[in-house]
Amino acid sequence: MKELSVEAVSRILNAEITQGNAGHLSITGISTDSRTTTAGDCFFALAGERFDGHDHVADAFAKGAACAVVSRDVLAAGAVLKVEDTIVALGDLAREYRRAGGYKVVAITGSVGKTTTRQIVHHVLSGHFKTHQSQKNFNNTIGLPLTLLAAEPDDEVIVAELGANQLGEIAYLTRIAQPNVAVVTNVYPAHLAGFGDVETIVREKTSIAQGLSSEGVFIVNGDIDILTAACGRLGRPCHTFGRSPEADYRADEVIHSGLTSSFIIDGTPVELPLPGPGNVDNALAAWAVCKQFGLTVEEFACRIRTLPGVAMRAEPLQIGTLIVLNDCYNANPASMKNALAILAGLRPKAEEGAKRRTVFICGHMAELGAQSETLHAELGREVARVGVDLLIAVGEAAKTTVAAARDASKHDLQTVCFDDTAALCDNLGRLVREYDIILVKGSRAARLENVVQELTKGYG
């Protein structure tokens, strides 16, 4: 982070200095957790359902914080800046820091593929520019400002992720990020408890364009009609990526081979070290972004070949004789379908030797509201369609998936249900066989990463 005086922070936030003396103090970093605060940090006392940073302001100063931003009175031995809302203040500081920065911002949103697209863009562009990206899934009203404020003065490109689970969040975040390039990877049913329907999701995702300047570039998935139609109504020019002939950035001759994919862009072969059709779409979105920074398709193809795997997003793991797809980060109907396509693609052909079972360890899909039962049943029918051999379900909602899969299956589908992940872990030894190909996927609340850990201990 570029050094800022505490007085400058106070002016940006229109904050009252209620304690201490700003004097010649400067900040060199941002902290929202007193446990990790370091000397020179500006500590923001954020309040959540299970914590309140105001209770830890003294701890932050003890670690060397230069100042603290609060929304209620506290006793502390240091410069205290009082504002109405500390989360809003964090966003205000990030907006001004971004405005004054000399870098360009790529902002990415969508129902599926945000993180993978962000990591592809960062990996490719970092071969040509000094590039900074969101850490983990820093994509909300706290994470995005932290991403922007972590940028160094010599950074040239920031690649940020924008997420939302209720109306208005993307518009708020894009006004902070002020992107030069904004991307919508796709729109599918997700967070329906907050949005209600797909049309509302479309409005939310396309609101990312509100942060673009008149010279900014808007990129969307051209294969999703409801999305392109909405962009047309915005009256703002946009670039499209996809498989359709009309797309501005298109992939031809797509081939999926186990844990990799290949395709052609403008006559140039591209080898993608990620599996499945969803990742081809993510790569195309990334190419559309990289083109805006002057890269040639040959440079893009050369760089993407060295892309590392994305943790907990269809991350392939070899655990002893098992092949495990670790996709525990989150789940919605579209990402479940993509992951099942990858699993089906890993099934060996009959002529390649003994049959290996495909196993789907399935957690529930959260935040689907009134459509939860319908969408979990649709998932079950997809499980049957792709020919999964063993379906292991965790949680009440996933039992709907099992019932639908049984009804739709035309093969010998085996099913098992558990109330929670702990019970499943206790029974893994009797369910999993050597040489199984296993997809582990569900919403974060299911904590299915514990299953991967158990598989590693038992079979690694």
C-alpha positions as CSV (number, residue, x, y, z in Angstrom):
1,M,0.0,0.0,0.0
2,K,1.1,3.5,-0.7
3,E,1.9,5.4,2.5
4,L,-0.9,7.9,3.5
5,S,-0.8,10.4,6.4
6,V,-3.4,9.8,9.1
7,E,-4.6,13.4,8.5
8,A,-5.2,12.5,4.8
9,V,-7.2,9.5,5.9
10,S,-9.2,11.7,8.2
11,R,-10.0,14.1,5.4
12,I,-11.0,11.3,2.9
13,L,-13.4,9.8,5.5
14,N,-14.6,13.1,6.8
15,A,-13.8,11.6,10.2
16,E,-13.6,13.3,13.6
17,I,-10.4,12.7,15.4
18,T,-11.8,11.9,18.9
19,Q,-8.6,10.7,20.6
20,G,-4.9,11.1,20.2
21,N,-3.1,13.3,17.7
22,A,-2.7,12.5,14.1
23,G,0.4,14.7,14.0
24,H,2.9,13.3,11.5
25,L,1.6,9.8,11.7
26,S,1.2,7.8,8.5
27,I,-0.4,4.4,7.6
28,T,1.3,1.8,5.5
29,G,-1.4,-0.9,5.6
30,I,-5.0,-1.8,6.5
31,S,-6.1,-4.2,9.1
32,T,-9.6,-5.5,10.1
33,D,-8.3,-8.1,12.5
34,S,-6.3,-7.1,15.6
35,R,-4.7,-10.6,15.7
36,T,-2.8,-9.8,12.5
37,T,-2.4,-6.1,12.8
38,T,1.2,-4.9,12.2
39,A,3.0,-1.6,12.8
40,G,1.7,1.3,10.7
41,D,-1.7,-0.3,10.0
42,C,-4.9,1.7,10.0
43,F,-7.3,-0.6,12.0
44,F,-10.9,-0.6,10.9
45,A,-13.2,-1.7,13.8
46,L,-15.8,-3.7,11.8
47,A,-18.8,-5.1,13.5
48,G,-20.5,-8.4,12.5
49,E,-23.0,-10.9,13.8
50,R,-20.4,-12.7,15.9
51,F,-17.7,-10.1,16.4
52,D,-17.1,-6.4,17.0
53,G,-13.8,-4.9,16.2
54,H,-14.4,-2.1,18.7
55,D,-13.6,-4.6,21.4
56,H,-10.1,-5.0,20.0
57,V,-9.0,-1.5,19.2
58,A,-6.6,-1.5,22.2
59,D,-5.1,-4.8,21.0
60,A,-4.5,-3.2,17.5
61,F,-2.7,-0.2,19.1
62,A,-0.6,-2.6,21.2
63,K,0.5,-4.3,17.9
64,G,1.6,-0.9,16.5
65,A,-1.5,0.4,14.6
66,A,-1.0,4.0,13.5
67,C,-4.7,4.8,13.9
68,A,-8.1,3.2,14.3
69,V,-11.4,3.9,12.5
70,V,-14.5,3.5,14.7
71,S,-18.2,4.2,14.7
72,R,-18.6,4.4,18.5
73,D,-16.6,5.7,21.4
74,V,-13.7,3.6,22.6
75,L,-10.8,4.1,25.0
76,A,-7.5,3.6,23.3
77,A,-4.0,5.0,23.4
78,G,-3.7,6.3,19.9
79,A,-5.3,8.3,17.1
80,V,-9.0,7.4,16.8
81,L,-11.0,8.5,13.8
82,K,-14.8,8.3,14.3
83,V,-17.2,7.8,11.4
84,E,-20.9,6.7,11.1
85,D,-20.2,3.3,9.5
86,T,-16.8,1.6,9.4
87,I,-17.6,-0.6,6.4
88,V,-18.8,2.3,4.4
89,A,-15.6,4.2,5.5
90,L,-13.4,1.3,4.3
91,G,-15.1,1.5,0.9
92,D,-14.7,5.3,0.8
93,L,-11.0,5.0,1.5
94,A,-10.6,2.3,-1.2
95,R,-12.5,4.4,-3.7
96,E,-10.2,7.4,-3.2
97,Y,-7.1,5.2,-3.2
98,R,-8.1,3.6,-6.4
99,R,-9.0,7.0,-8.0
100,A,-5.5,8.3,-7.2
101,G,-3.7,5.2,-8.3
102,G,-2.0,4.9,-11.7
103,Y,-3.2,1.3,-12.3
104,K,-6.0,-0.1,-14.4
105,V,-8.7,-2.3,-12.8
106,V,-10.3,-5.4,-14.2
107,A,-13.6,-6.3,-12.4
108,I,-15.1,-9.7,-12.8
109,T,-18.6,-10.9,-11.7
110,G,-20.9,-13.7,-12.6
111,S,-22.8,-16.7,-11.1
112,V,-20.0,-19.2,-11.9
113,G,-16.4,-18.9,-12.8
114,K,-15.4,-15.6,-11.2
115,T,-12.4,-16.9,-9.3
116,T,-11.1,-19.1,-12.1
117,T,-11.4,-16.3,-14.7
118,R,-9.7,-13.9,-12.3
119,Q,-6.8,-16.3,-11.7
120,I,-6.4,-16.9,-15.5
121,V,-6.4,-13.1,-16.2
122,H,-3.9,-12.5,-13.4
123,H,-1.6,-15.4,-14.5
124,V,-1.5,-14.3,-18.1
125,L,-1.2,-10.5,-17.5
126,S,1.4,-11.0,-14.8
127,G,3.7,-12.2,-17.6
128,H,3.6,-8.8,-19.1
129,F,2.6,-6.3,-16.4
130,K,3.1,-5.9,-12.6
131,T,-0.3,-7.3,-11.6
132,H,-2.1,-7.6,-8.3
133,Q,-5.3,-9.7,-7.7
134,S,-7.9,-10.4,-5.0
135,Q,-6.7,-12.6,-2.3
136,K,-8.9,-15.8,-1.8
137,N,-12.5,-14.7,-2.5
138,F,-12.1,-11.1,-1.4
139,N,-15.2,-10.0,-3.4
140,N,-17.6,-8.3,-1.0
141,T,-18.0,-4.9,0.7
142,I,-15.0,-5.7,2.9
143,G,-12.9,-7.9,0.6
144,L,-12.9,-5.6,-2.5
145,P,-11.7,-2.5,-0.6
146,L,-9.0,-4.6,1.0
147,T,-7.9,-5.8,-2.5
148,L,-7.7,-2.2,-3.8
149,L,-5.9,-0.9,-0.8
150,A,-3.3,-3.6,-0.9
151,A,-2.1,-2.4,-4.4
152,E,1.4,-1.0,-4.5
153,P,2.3,2.3,-6.1
154,D,4.1,0.5,-9.0
155,D,1.3,-2.0,-9.8
156,E,-0.1,-1.7,-13.3
157,V,-3.2,-3.9,-13.3
158,I,-5.5,-4.9,-10.4
159,V,-7.7,-8.0,-11.1
160,A,-10.7,-7.9,-8.8
161,E,-13.7,-10.1,-8.1
162,L,-17.2,-8.7,-7.4
163,G,-19.7,-10.9,-5.7
164,A,-23.2,-10.4,-4.4
165,N,-26.1,-12.2,-2.7
166,Q,-28.6,-9.4,-2.7
167,L,-29.7,-6.5,-5.0
168,G,-27.5,-3.4,-5.1
169,E,-24.2,-4.9,-4.0
170,I,-22.5,-5.0,-7.4
171,A,-23.5,-1.4,-8.2
172,Y,-22.0,-0.4,-4.9
173,L,-18.8,-2.3,-5.4
174,T,-18.2,-1.2,-9.0
175,R,-18.4,2.4,-7.9
176,I,-15.6,1.7,-5.6
177,A,-13.5,-0.3,-8.1
178,Q,-14.1,2.1,-11.0
179,P,-13.0,-0.6,-13.5
180,N,-11.4,0.0,-16.9
181,V,-12.7,-3.5,-17.9
182,A,-15.8,-5.1,-16.5
183,V,-16.7,-8.8,-17.1
184,V,-19.9,-10.8,-16.6
185,T,-18.9,-14.5,-16.9
186,N,-22.5,-15.8,-16.9
187,V,-25.8,-15.7,-15.1
188,Y,-27.5,-18.7,-13.6
189,P,-29.7,-19.5,-10.7
190,A,-27.6,-18.7,-7.6
191,H,-28.4,-16.8,-4.3
192,L,-32.0,-17.0,-5.2
193,A,-33.0,-16.5,-1.6
194,G,-31.7,-13.0,-2.0
195,F,-32.5,-12.3,-5.6
196,G,-35.7,-14.3,-6.2
197,D,-35.3,-15.0,-9.9
198,V,-32.8,-15.1,-12.7
199,E,-34.0,-11.8,-14.3
200,T,-33.1,-10.1,-11.1
201,I,-29.7,-11.7,-11.1
202,V,-29.1,-10.4,-14.6
203,R,-29.9,-6.9,-13.5
204,E,-27.6,-7.2,-10.6
205,K,-24.7,-8.6,-12.6
206,T,-25.0,-6.2,-15.5
207,S,-24.9,-3.3,-13.0
208,I,-21.2,-3.8,-13.0
209,A,-21.2,-1.5,-16.0
210,Q,-22.2,1.4,-13.8
211,G,-18.6,1.8,-12.6
212,L,-17.2,2.0,-16.1
213,S,-16.0,5.3,-17.6
214,S,-17.1,6.2,-21.1
215,E,-13.8,4.7,-22.3
216,G,-14.3,1.5,-20.3
217,V,-14.8,-1.9,-21.9
218,F,-17.7,-4.1,-21.0
219,I,-17.4,-7.9,-21.7
220,V,-20.2,-10.5,-21.3
221,N,-20.9,-14.1,-22.2
222,G,-22.5,-14.0,-25.6
223,D,-23.9,-17.5,-25.4
224,I,-26.5,-16.5,-22.8
225,D,-29.4,-14.8,-24.5
226,I,-31.0,-13.3,-21.4
227,L,-27.7,-11.6,-20.6
228,T,-27.0,-10.2,-24.1
229,A,-30.6,-8.9,-24.3
230,A,-30.2,-7.1,-21.0
231,C,-26.9,-5.5,-22.2
232,G,-28.7,-4.3,-25.3
233,R,-31.2,-2.6,-23.1
234,L,-28.5,-0.8,-21.2
235,G,-27.6,1.0,-24.4
236,R,-23.9,0.5,-23.7
237,P,-21.6,-1.2,-26.3
238,C,-20.2,-4.6,-25.1
239,H,-17.8,-7.2,-26.3
240,T,-19.0,-10.9,-26.2
241,F,-17.1,-14.2,-25.8
242,G,-18.5,-17.7,-26.3
243,R,-18.9,-20.6,-28.7
244,S,-21.5,-19.0,-31.0
245,P,-20.5,-17.7,-34.4
246,E,-21.6,-14.2,-33.4
247,A,-19.2,-13.9,-30.4
248,D,-16.4,-11.4,-30.7
249,Y,-14.0,-13.8,-28.9
250,R,-14.8,-17.4,-29.9
251,A,-13.4,-20.9,-29.4
252,D,-13.5,-23.4,-32.2
253,E,-12.7,-27.1,-32.2
254,V,-13.1,-27.5,-28.5
255,I,-11.8,-30.9,-27.2
256,H,-12.0,-32.1,-23.6
257,S,-9.5,-34.7,-22.6
258,G,-9.5,-35.9,-19.0
259,L,-8.1,-33.0,-16.9
260,T,-7.3,-30.7,-19.8
261,S,-9.0,-29.0,-22.7
262,S,-7.9,-27.6,-26.1
263,F,-9.4,-25.3,-28.6
264,I,-8.6,-22.9,-31.4
265,I,-8.7,-19.1,-31.2
266,D,-8.3,-17.2,-34.5
267,G,-6.4,-20.1,-35.9
268,T,-4.1,-20.5,-32.9
269,P,-4.2,-23.7,-30.8
270,V,-4.7,-23.2,-27.1
271,E,-3.9,-25.8,-24.5
272,L,-5.8,-25.2,-21.3
273,P,-4.6,-27.2,-18.2
274,L,-8.1,-27.2,-16.7
275,P,-10.9,-29.6,-17.3
276,G,-14.5,-29.2,-18.5
277,P,-16.6,-26.9,-20.6
278,G,-17.0,-24.2,-17.9
279,N,-13.3,-23.6,-17.8
280,V,-13.2,-23.1,-21.6
281,D,-15.7,-20.3,-21.1
282,N,-13.6,-18.9,-18.3
283,A,-10.5,-19.0,-20.6
284,L,-12.4,-17.2,-23.3
285,A,-13.5,-14.5,-20.9
286,A,-9.9,-14.1,-19.9
287,W,-8.7,-13.9,-23.5
288,A,-11.3,-11.1,-24.1
289,V,-9.7,-9.2,-21.2
290,C,-6.1,-9.8,-22.1
291,K,-6.8,-8.6,-25.7
292,Q,-7.7,-5.2,-24.2
293,F,-4.2,-4.9,-22.8
294,G,-2.6,-5.5,-26.2
295,L,-1.7,-9.2,-25.9
296,T,-1.7,-11.3,-29.0
297,V,-3.4,-14.7,-29.1
298,E,0.0,-16.4,-29.4
299,E,1.2,-14.7,-26.2
300,F,-2.1,-15.7,-24.5
301,A,-1.7,-19.3,-25.6
302,C,1.9,-19.5,-24.5
303,R,1.2,-18.1,-21.0
304,I,-2.0,-20.0,-20.3
305,R,-0.2,-23.3,-20.8
306,T,1.6,-22.7,-17.4
307,L,-1.6,-21.9,-15.5
308,P,-1.6,-23.6,-12.0
309,G,-4.7,-25.4,-10.7
310,V,-7.3,-23.4,-8.8
311,A,-7.7,-24.6,-5.3
312,M,-11.0,-26.2,-4.4
313,R,-12.4,-25.5,-7.9
314,A,-12.4,-28.8,-9.7
315,E,-8.9,-29.2,-8.4
316,P,-7.6,-32.6,-9.5
317,L,-5.8,-34.6,-6.8
318,Q,-4.1,-37.9,-7.1
319,I,-4.6,-39.6,-3.7
320,G,-3.0,-43.0,-3.9
321,T,-5.0,-44.8,-6.6
322,L,-7.9,-42.4,-6.3
323,I,-8.5,-39.4,-8.6
324,V,-10.3,-36.8,-6.6
325,L,-11.9,-33.6,-7.9
326,N,-11.8,-31.2,-5.0
327,D,-14.6,-28.7,-5.7
328,C,-15.6,-27.9,-2.2
329,Y,-15.5,-24.1,-2.4
330,N,-19.2,-23.6,-3.2
331,A,-22.1,-24.9,-5.3
332,N,-25.0,-23.7,-7.4
333,P,-26.9,-25.5,-10.2
334,A,-24.6,-24.3,-13.0
335,S,-21.4,-25.2,-11.2
336,M,-22.8,-28.6,-10.2
337,K,-23.6,-29.3,-13.8
338,N,-20.1,-28.2,-14.9
339,A,-18.4,-30.4,-12.3
340,L,-20.5,-33.5,-13.3
341,A,-19.4,-33.0,-16.9
342,I,-15.8,-33.1,-15.8
343,L,-16.5,-36.2,-13.7
344,A,-18.1,-37.9,-16.7
345,G,-15.2,-37.0,-18.9
346,L,-12.8,-38.8,-16.6
347,R,-14.5,-42.2,-16.9
348,P,-12.1,-44.5,-18.8
349,K,-13.3,-46.0,-22.1
350,A,-14.1,-49.7,-21.9
351,E,-11.1,-50.6,-24.1
352,E,-8.7,-48.9,-21.7
353,G,-9.1,-51.6,-19.1
354,A,-11.0,-52.4,-15.9
355,K,-13.9,-50.1,-15.1
356,R,-13.3,-47.4,-12.5
357,R,-16.3,-46.2,-10.6
358,T,-17.4,-42.6,-10.8
359,V,-18.4,-41.4,-7.3
360,F,-20.2,-38.1,-6.5
361,I,-20.0,-36.9,-2.9
362,C,-22.8,-34.3,-3.0
363,G,-23.5,-31.6,-0.5
364,H,-26.5,-29.3,-0.7
365,M,-26.7,-26.0,-2.7
366,A,-27.4,-23.1,-0.4
367,E,-29.4,-19.9,-0.8
368,L,-31.8,-21.2,-3.5
369,G,-34.9,-20.0,-1.7
370,A,-38.3,-21.3,-2.8
371,Q,-36.7,-23.1,-5.8
372,S,-34.4,-25.2,-3.7
373,E,-36.3,-28.5,-3.9
374,T,-36.9,-28.1,-7.7
375,L,-33.2,-27.4,-8.4
376,H,-31.9,-30.2,-6.2
377,A,-34.2,-32.6,-8.1
378,E,-32.9,-31.3,-11.4
379,L,-29.4,-32.0,-10.1
380,G,-30.5,-35.6,-9.3
381,R,-31.7,-36.1,-12.9
382,E,-28.3,-34.8,-14.2
383,V,-26.5,-37.3,-11.9
384,A,-28.5,-40.0,-13.5
385,R,-28.0,-38.7,-17.1
386,V,-24.2,-38.6,-16.8
387,G,-24.1,-42.1,-15.4
388,V,-22.6,-41.7,-11.9
389,D,-22.0,-45.1,-10.3
390,L,-22.2,-44.1,-6.6
391,L,-24.0,-41.0,-5.3
392,I,-23.2,-40.1,-1.6
393,A,-25.4,-37.3,-0.4
394,V,-24.9,-35.1,2.7
395,G,-27.6,-33.1,4.3
396,E,-31.4,-32.8,4.1
397,A,-31.6,-30.9,0.8
398,A,-29.3,-33.4,-1.0
399,K,-31.7,-36.2,-0.2
400,T,-34.0,-34.7,-2.8
401,T,-31.2,-35.1,-5.3
402,V,-30.8,-38.8,-4.4
403,A,-34.6,-39.4,-4.8
404,A,-34.6,-37.8,-8.2
405,A,-31.5,-39.6,-9.3
406,R,-33.0,-42.9,-8.4
407,D,-36.2,-42.2,-10.3
408,A,-34.4,-41.1,-13.4
409,S,-31.6,-43.6,-13.5
410,K,-31.5,-46.2,-16.2
411,H,-28.4,-47.9,-14.8
412,D,-27.3,-49.5,-11.5
413,L,-26.9,-46.3,-9.5
414,Q,-25.9,-46.9,-5.9
415,T,-26.9,-44.2,-3.4
416,V,-26.2,-43.5,0.3
417,C,-27.4,-40.6,2.5
418,F,-25.9,-39.0,5.6
419,D,-27.2,-36.3,7.8
420,D,-23.9,-34.5,8.0
421,T,-20.3,-34.5,6.9
422,A,-19.0,-35.9,10.1
423,A,-21.1,-39.1,9.7
424,L,-20.0,-39.4,6.1
425,C,-16.3,-39.2,7.1
426,D,-16.8,-41.9,9.7
427,N,-18.1,-44.2,6.9
428,L,-15.7,-43.4,4.0
429,G,-13.7,-46.5,4.5
430,R,-16.6,-48.8,3.7
431,L,-17.8,-46.7,0.7
432,V,-14.7,-45.8,-1.3
433,R,-12.8,-48.4,-3.3
434,E,-9.3,-48.3,-4.8
435,Y,-9.2,-46.6,-8.2
436,D,-12.4,-44.7,-7.7
437,I,-12.8,-41.3,-9.5
438,I,-14.5,-39.0,-7.0
439,L,-16.1,-35.6,-7.3
440,V,-16.6,-33.8,-3.9
441,K,-18.8,-30.8,-4.2
442,G,-21.3,-28.8,-2.2
443,S,-21.9,-25.4,-0.6
444,R,-19.4,-24.1,1.9
445,A,-21.8,-24.8,4.9
446,A,-21.3,-28.5,4.2
447,R,-17.5,-28.3,4.9
448,L,-16.8,-31.1,2.4
449,E,-13.1,-30.2,2.5
450,N,-13.1,-32.5,5.6
451,V,-14.0,-35.4,3.3
452,V,-11.0,-34.6,1.1
453,Q,-8.8,-34.5,4.2
454,E,-10.1,-37.9,5.3
455,L,-9.5,-39.4,1.8
456,T,-5.9,-38.1,2.0
457,K,-5.4,-39.7,5.4
458,G,-7.0,-43.0,4.4
459,Y,-5.7,-43.5,0.9
460,G,-2.7,-41.1,0.4
